[in-house]
């Protein structure tokens, strides 16, 4: 059974001039231990997809199931229970959205463990700090006293400390400098290799290509390709995918023909 199963998902907003469709008939699955990248530029609908999966945006139609539970209609309390069970966690582009600015690193990491009723909290915190390569000396600092890279690694540590089966990553490296981006991507590769399922949502095809088993390309609210990463990179089918690949000079691909025009 898929760990994440999205079926015919639609999201639209009502405007005085009519409906604005943000997502159209999006279907996507993620198996346990699999890493899937969702790629799209600004306005493609990828952030709306992330927020809809998390229950922050209401789906207009379709189904979202996480570990067999239809989450589209869950109330906030039920969502908290799903996270408490260690099924799903998330990391935002801006780690300050994941971290309480008034809590120290120690308290931020301890909070989900206390909610879960876990024992040996300090040992678990020290273990996760080592895993994300953060010094124990940072435990007494507030998020505002950390660098951007340190904050993002704390956010990743907080997401992982309950050992979730699925982690949703919404642009986790786009706000980081190149050195911190490399470090966080290496950490995500280690998580993938350890069997954590990752849904990596990004505009950066270069970052996703090095970690994802599959890549789904989101264009104007629709998934236009969803195939193994090597196939998407080496033999892109959709003109929009070819455009994205051309924007990343380091990506090698077999298809070097002049691309067709991207449909309006």
WOFEN-V502677 format. One line per field, one symbol per residue. phi: phi as a letter, one per 40 degrees, with the letter a starting at -180 (. if undefined). psi: psi as a letter, one per 30 degrees, with the letter a starting at -180 (. if undefined). Layout:
# WOFEN-V502677
phi: ???
psi: ???
This chain:
# WOFEN-V502677
phi: .ccbbbbfcbbabcbcchcbcbbbfcbabacdgcbbcbbacdgchccccdccdcgcbcccagbbbbfgccccbccdcccccccccgcababcdcccccbcccbcddccccdcccccgcbgccccccccccccgbcdccccccdccbcdccccccccccccccfccbbcbbfcbccccccccccccccccccdccgccbbbcaccccccccbccbbbbbbfgbcbaaaddcccccacccdccccccccbdcccaccbcccccccc
psi: kkekjkjhkkklkklffakjkekjhkkklklkflkkkjkllkffgeeeeeeeefgfkkkelakjkjhfkjffgkleeeeeeeeefgekllklejffffkkffkleeeeefefeeefgllheeeeeeeeeeeghkkfffegllefglleeeeeeeeeeeeffghlfkkkjjhfffglleeeeeeeeeeeeeeeffgkkkjjklfjeeeefffkelkkkkjhgkjfkjlkeeeeefikekeeeeeeeffjffkklejglkllkkk.
